[in-house]
Amino acid sequence: MELIDIVSGFIKYVLTAFLMYGVFILIERLRPAEPHQPFKHILLISNGMLFILIAFAINAVGIGALVGLTRRWFGGPYLTFPEPHIYLKNCWCSALFLDCRFFYYWFHRLQHTNSFLWEQHKFHHSETSLNVTSTRRVHWLEEPLVMAFIVIPMSLLFRIEPIEVGFLAFIEILWLQFIHLNLRLELGVFNSVIVGPQHHRNFTILFSHNISIKTLLYFSDWDICFGSYNPW
């Protein structure tokens, strides 16, 4: 029964992923930043499936088991808070998202400043036709590194419920797909605080190995705090 549940979860994950990519690919047709991209660049099926299989393998081994083992070794969660009132639940999830972005910021910054991590990350920056499927144009080590730099540290710090983990993962995937869109979209006055497709396109293709500009993933808050923000 457990194996059936795992396989069923994997199928749902794949179908949901294809649905989301399909919707975004249609949106890209409205106002593409780079018209007439080769079709083979729009559908990075082989690389995407490899990433999905690795993510599936990690989930099959059991993220919960890995987190539990890590907590037994190092203790934790170090910070415990009372269960928030239902009206404060959204605030709690927003705070977790802020913390998640903190760890993602440093992970991504290290990918550009550490030679070992850059060797893994530069595959993503070798993209020549940036589009929504570029979200999964990553080295196969990306998912294990996300576990090591983001999931496990957050699990050691906070007691996070499965539904909150699902919420954070969904928002992360949705936002990463948004910023990789082949879509000409300017955010106007919000350009300096919110990362959009146009900014991330410039960062990914033009400024690959340069941390003197903002890391360009979600918002500019952590870049401002740690001195990597440079409006351009």
C-alpha positions as CSV (number, residue, x, y, z in Angstrom):
1,M,0.0,0.0,0.0
2,E,2.9,2.4,0.8
3,L,4.4,1.7,-2.6
4,I,1.1,2.4,-4.3
5,D,0.8,5.7,-2.4
6,I,4.3,6.7,-3.5
7,V,3.7,5.9,-7.1
8,S,0.3,7.6,-7.0
9,G,1.9,10.7,-5.5
10,F,4.6,10.7,-8.2
11,I,2.0,10.5,-11.0
12,K,0.1,13.4,-9.5
13,Y,3.3,15.4,-9.2
14,V,4.2,14.8,-12.8
15,L,0.7,15.6,-14.1
16,T,0.5,18.8,-12.0
17,A,3.9,19.8,-13.3
18,F,3.0,19.3,-16.9
19,L,-0.3,21.2,-16.4
20,M,1.5,24.2,-14.8
21,Y,4.2,24.2,-17.6
22,G,1.5,24.0,-20.2
23,V,-0.4,27.0,-18.9
24,F,2.8,29.1,-18.7
25,I,3.9,28.1,-22.2
26,L,0.6,29.4,-23.5
27,I,1.1,32.6,-21.6
28,E,4.5,33.0,-23.1
29,R,3.0,33.1,-26.6
30,L,1.2,36.3,-25.7
31,R,4.2,38.6,-25.6
32,P,7.5,36.7,-25.8
33,A,10.7,38.5,-24.9
34,E,12.5,36.2,-27.4
35,P,10.2,35.3,-30.3
36,H,10.7,32.2,-32.4
37,Q,12.6,30.1,-29.9
38,P,13.5,26.6,-31.2
39,F,10.8,24.2,-30.2
40,K,13.4,21.8,-28.7
41,H,14.5,24.7,-26.4
42,I,10.9,25.2,-25.2
43,L,10.4,21.5,-24.2
44,L,13.4,20.4,-22.1
45,I,11.7,17.1,-21.5
46,S,14.8,14.9,-20.9
47,N,16.4,17.3,-18.4
48,G,13.1,18.0,-16.7
49,M,12.3,14.3,-16.3
50,L,15.7,13.6,-14.8
51,F,15.1,16.3,-12.2
52,I,11.6,14.9,-11.5
53,L,13.0,11.4,-11.0
54,I,15.7,12.7,-8.6
55,A,13.0,14.6,-6.6
56,F,10.9,11.5,-6.6
57,A,13.8,9.4,-5.3
58,I,14.4,11.8,-2.4
59,N,10.8,11.8,-1.5
60,A,10.6,8.0,-1.8
61,V,13.6,7.7,0.6
62,G,11.6,10.0,2.9
63,I,12.2,13.6,3.5
64,G,10.5,13.2,6.9
65,A,12.8,10.4,7.8
66,L,15.9,12.4,6.8
67,V,14.7,15.4,8.8
68,G,14.0,13.2,11.8
69,L,17.4,11.7,11.6
70,T,19.1,15.1,11.4
71,R,17.1,16.4,14.4
72,R,18.3,13.4,16.4
73,W,21.9,14.1,15.5
74,F,21.8,17.9,16.0
75,G,18.8,18.5,18.2
76,G,15.9,20.7,17.1
77,P,13.7,22.3,16.3
78,Y,15.6,25.0,18.1
79,L,12.8,27.5,17.9
80,T,9.3,26.5,19.0
81,F,6.3,28.7,19.0
82,P,2.7,28.2,20.2
83,E,0.3,27.0,17.5
84,P,-0.9,30.3,15.9
85,H,-4.5,31.2,16.0
86,I,-6.3,30.5,12.7
87,Y,-6.3,34.2,12.0
88,L,-2.6,34.4,12.4
89,K,-1.9,31.3,10.2
90,N,-1.3,33.4,7.1
91,C,1.2,35.6,9.0
92,W,3.0,32.5,10.2
93,C,3.3,31.1,6.7
94,S,4.5,34.5,5.5
95,A,7.2,34.5,8.2
96,L,8.3,31.0,7.1
97,F,8.4,32.2,3.5
98,L,10.7,35.0,4.5
99,D,13.0,32.6,6.3
100,C,12.9,30.2,3.4
101,R,14.0,33.0,1.1
102,F,16.8,33.8,3.5
103,F,18.3,30.4,3.1
104,Y,17.6,30.4,-0.6
105,Y,19.3,33.7,-0.9
106,W,22.5,32.4,0.7
107,F,22.4,29.2,-1.3
108,H,22.1,31.0,-4.5
109,R,24.7,33.6,-3.6
110,L,27.2,30.8,-2.7
111,Q,26.4,29.2,-6.1
112,H,27.9,32.3,-7.7
113,T,30.8,32.8,-5.3
114,N,31.9,29.2,-4.4
115,S,33.9,27.5,-7.1
116,F,32.4,24.0,-6.4
117,L,28.8,25.2,-6.3
118,W,29.4,27.4,-9.4
119,E,30.5,24.3,-11.4
120,Q,27.1,22.8,-10.5
121,H,25.1,26.0,-11.1
122,K,26.7,27.2,-14.3
123,F,24.7,24.6,-16.2
124,H,21.6,26.7,-15.5
125,H,23.3,29.8,-16.8
126,S,24.4,28.1,-20.0
127,E,20.7,28.4,-21.2
128,T,20.5,30.3,-24.5
129,S,16.7,30.3,-24.8
130,L,15.3,31.2,-21.4
131,N,11.7,30.1,-20.9
132,V,9.5,28.5,-18.3
133,T,11.0,25.0,-18.8
134,S,14.5,26.5,-17.9
135,T,13.3,26.3,-14.3
136,R,14.3,22.6,-14.6
137,R,17.5,23.2,-16.5
138,V,19.6,22.5,-13.4
139,H,22.3,20.1,-12.5
140,W,21.2,16.8,-11.0
141,L,22.8,17.8,-7.7
142,E,20.4,20.8,-7.3
143,E,17.7,18.9,-5.4
144,P,20.1,17.3,-2.9
145,L,21.8,20.7,-2.4
146,V,18.4,22.4,-1.8
147,M,17.8,19.7,0.9
148,A,21.1,20.5,2.5
149,F,21.0,24.3,2.4
150,I,17.3,25.0,2.8
151,V,15.1,22.1,3.9
152,I,17.2,20.7,6.7
153,P,18.3,24.0,8.2
154,M,14.7,25.2,8.3
155,S,13.6,21.9,9.8
156,L,16.2,22.3,12.5
157,L,15.1,25.8,13.3
158,F,11.3,25.4,13.2
159,R,8.7,22.8,13.7
160,I,7.0,23.0,10.3
161,E,3.8,21.1,9.5
162,P,3.5,19.1,6.3
163,I,0.8,21.5,5.0
164,E,3.2,24.4,5.5
165,V,6.0,22.6,3.7
166,G,3.6,22.0,0.8
167,F,2.6,25.6,0.8
168,L,6.2,26.8,0.7
169,A,7.2,24.3,-2.0
170,F,4.2,25.4,-4.2
171,I,5.0,29.1,-3.9
172,E,8.7,28.5,-4.6
173,I,8.0,26.5,-7.8
174,L,5.3,28.9,-9.0
175,W,7.6,31.9,-8.5
176,L,10.6,30.2,-10.2
177,Q,8.4,29.4,-13.1
178,F,7.2,33.0,-13.3
179,I,10.7,34.6,-13.3
180,H,11.9,32.2,-16.0
181,L,9.0,33.0,-18.4
182,N,9.9,34.1,-21.9
183,L,7.6,37.0,-21.4
184,R,8.1,40.7,-22.0
185,L,6.7,42.0,-18.7
186,E,7.9,45.1,-16.9
187,L,6.7,45.7,-13.4
188,G,6.9,49.5,-13.4
189,V,7.5,51.0,-10.0
190,F,7.8,47.5,-8.5
191,N,10.9,46.7,-10.6
192,S,13.2,47.7,-7.8
193,V,11.7,45.4,-5.2
194,I,10.1,42.5,-7.1
195,V,12.0,40.2,-9.5
196,G,10.2,39.8,-12.8
197,P,10.9,37.7,-15.9
198,Q,12.8,40.6,-17.6
199,H,15.3,41.1,-14.7
200,H,15.9,37.5,-14.2
201,R,16.5,37.0,-18.0
202,N,19.2,39.6,-17.9
203,F,20.8,38.1,-14.8
204,T,20.7,34.5,-16.1
205,I,22.0,35.2,-19.6
206,L,24.1,38.4,-19.3
207,F,25.5,38.4,-15.8
208,S,26.2,34.7,-15.1
209,H,29.2,34.8,-12.7
210,N,28.7,38.1,-11.0
211,I,27.5,38.7,-7.5
212,S,27.9,42.4,-7.6
213,I,24.3,42.6,-8.8
214,K,21.2,41.4,-6.9
215,T,20.7,37.7,-6.8
216,L,17.3,38.1,-8.5
217,L,15.1,35.3,-7.2
218,Y,12.1,36.7,-5.3
219,F,12.4,40.2,-3.8
220,S,15.2,42.6,-3.1
221,D,15.0,42.6,0.7
222,W,17.8,40.2,1.5
223,D,20.0,41.7,-1.3
224,I,19.6,45.1,0.4
225,C,20.4,43.6,3.8
226,F,23.6,41.9,2.7
227,G,25.0,44.4,0.2
228,S,24.4,42.5,-3.1
229,Y,21.7,44.9,-4.3
230,N,22.5,47.1,-7.2
231,P,19.6,48.6,-9.2
232,W,20.1,48.3,-12.9
